[in-house]
Amino acid sequence: MFLRLLIFSVAAVAAMGLLAPAAHGDPAQDQQYLDLVHSNGVGGSNELLIDYAHQYCAGPVDMGMVGNLLGQIGWFNKSGIYVIQTAASRVYCPNKIVQPPPPPVVINRY
């Protein structure tokens, strides 16, 4: 009984792995995306940039990943996030519209 359950569980996990989408796209597509990002002066590790792009295109991005990305490109680099999202939408998800960052809040103290 236990052996059947174990075999069934392993087969189910293997099947889910085969049905899951690939973590990365075509290497040429990944390179096109990275070239767009880096040519606009945004750094960061290639793997994290690609992972972020795929999550961005698939739906909500994990806030932990956003924190890691901002830690690499600079916490106040909102234009960097815009560049990354724009490059992702051009390469991986052309039907997704990128929202530009809001303008900074200006406080007049006079």
C-alpha positions as a Python dict, from the first residue, in 0.01 Angstrom:
ca = {
    (1, 'M'): (0, 0, 0),
    (2, 'F'): (273, 246, 101),
    (3, 'L'): (478, 155, -206),
    (4, 'R'): (182, 228, -438),
    (5, 'L'): (125, 564, -272),
    (6, 'L'): (494, 648, -305),
    (7, 'I'): (502, 552, -674),
    (8, 'F'): (183, 748, -742),
    (9, 'S'): (324, 1054, -561),
    (10, 'V'): (650, 1044, -753),
    (11, 'A'): (463, 1004, -1083),
    (12, 'A'): (233, 1297, -999),
    (13, 'V'): (525, 1523, -910),
    (14, 'A'): (707, 1424, -1229),
    (15, 'A'): (398, 1496, -1438),
    (16, 'M'): (359, 1841, -1279),
    (17, 'G'): (721, 1914, -1360),
    (18, 'L'): (666, 1821, -1723),
    (19, 'L'): (355, 2037, -1749),
    (20, 'A'): (508, 2340, -1577),
    (21, 'P'): (623, 2622, -1804),
    (22, 'A'): (995, 2663, -1859),
    (23, 'A'): (1170, 2898, -1620),
    (24, 'H'): (1336, 3083, -1906),
    (25, 'G'): (1250, 3150, -2264),
    (26, 'D'): (1459, 3112, -2569),
    (27, 'P'): (1826, 3205, -2501),
    (28, 'A'): (1818, 3451, -2793),
    (29, 'Q'): (1508, 3612, -2646),
    (30, 'D'): (1674, 3631, -2303),
    (31, 'Q'): (1979, 3797, -2459),
    (32, 'Q'): (1760, 4048, -2645),
    (33, 'Y'): (1591, 4138, -2315),
    (34, 'L'): (1922, 4170, -2128),
    (35, 'D'): (2067, 4386, -2407),
    (36, 'L'): (1768, 4623, -2381),
    (37, 'V'): (1801, 4646, -2003),
    (38, 'H'): (2178, 4693, -1993),
    (39, 'S'): (2186, 4938, -2287),
    (40, 'N'): (1962, 5165, -2079),
    (41, 'G'): (2211, 5172, -1793),
    (42, 'V'): (2037, 4927, -1559),
    (43, 'G'): (2252, 4668, -1387),
    (44, 'G'): (2170, 4362, -1182),
    (45, 'S'): (2234, 3992, -1216),
    (46, 'N'): (2113, 3847, -1543),
    (47, 'E'): (1935, 3557, -1373),
    (48, 'L'): (1740, 3787, -1140),
    (49, 'L'): (1650, 4022, -1426),
    (50, 'I'): (1518, 3734, -1637),
    (51, 'D'): (1327, 3580, -1343),
    (52, 'Y'): (1170, 3919, -1267),
    (53, 'A'): (1069, 3964, -1633),
    (54, 'H'): (897, 3626, -1645),
    (55, 'Q'): (712, 3692, -1320),
    (56, 'Y'): (615, 4040, -1439),
    (57, 'C'): (465, 3897, -1757),
    (58, 'A'): (287, 3612, -1578),
    (59, 'G'): (115, 3828, -1318),
    (60, 'P'): (192, 3976, -981),
    (61, 'V'): (561, 3983, -895),
    (62, 'D'): (673, 3843, -561),
    (63, 'M'): (764, 4136, -333),
    (64, 'G'): (1075, 3953, -214),
    (65, 'M'): (1200, 3948, -572),
    (66, 'V'): (1124, 4321, -606),
    (67, 'G'): (1329, 4384, -291),
    (68, 'N'): (1620, 4179, -426),
    (69, 'L'): (1605, 4361, -757),
    (70, 'L'): (1590, 4705, -598),
    (71, 'G'): (1882, 4603, -375),
    (72, 'Q'): (2087, 4543, -689),
    (73, 'I'): (1980, 4840, -900),
    (74, 'G'): (1928, 5093, -620),
    (75, 'W'): (1633, 5146, -389),
    (76, 'F'): (1536, 5481, -539),
    (77, 'N'): (1582, 5374, -901),
    (78, 'K'): (1216, 5374, -1005),
    (79, 'S'): (1314, 5449, -1365),
    (80, 'G'): (1524, 5131, -1358),
    (81, 'I'): (1215, 4926, -1275),
    (82, 'Y'): (1033, 5101, -1560),
    (83, 'V'): (1316, 5011, -1801),
    (84, 'I'): (1310, 4648, -1685),
    (85, 'Q'): (932, 4623, -1721),
    (86, 'T'): (935, 4794, -2062),
    (87, 'A'): (1206, 4559, -2190),
    (88, 'A'): (1012, 4260, -2053),
    (89, 'S'): (693, 4370, -2224),
    (90, 'R'): (871, 4423, -2556),
    (91, 'V'): (1046, 4086, -2553),
    (92, 'Y'): (834, 3844, -2350),
    (93, 'C'): (480, 3984, -2327),
    (94, 'P'): (409, 4243, -2598),
    (95, 'N'): (40, 4263, -2504),
    (96, 'K'): (117, 4392, -2155),
    (97, 'I'): (110, 4771, -2114),
    (98, 'V'): (374, 4920, -1885),
    (99, 'Q'): (271, 5195, -1645),
    (100, 'P'): (531, 5475, -1617),
    (101, 'P'): (639, 5563, -1265),
    (102, 'P'): (446, 5847, -1102),
    (103, 'P'): (617, 6187, -1085),
    (104, 'P'): (789, 6270, -758),
    (105, 'V'): (588, 6448, -491),
    (106, 'V'): (699, 6808, -454),
    (107, 'I'): (628, 6979, -125),
    (108, 'N'): (630, 7358, -128),
    (109, 'R'): (728, 7478, 219),
    (110, 'Y'): (713, 7847, 138),
}
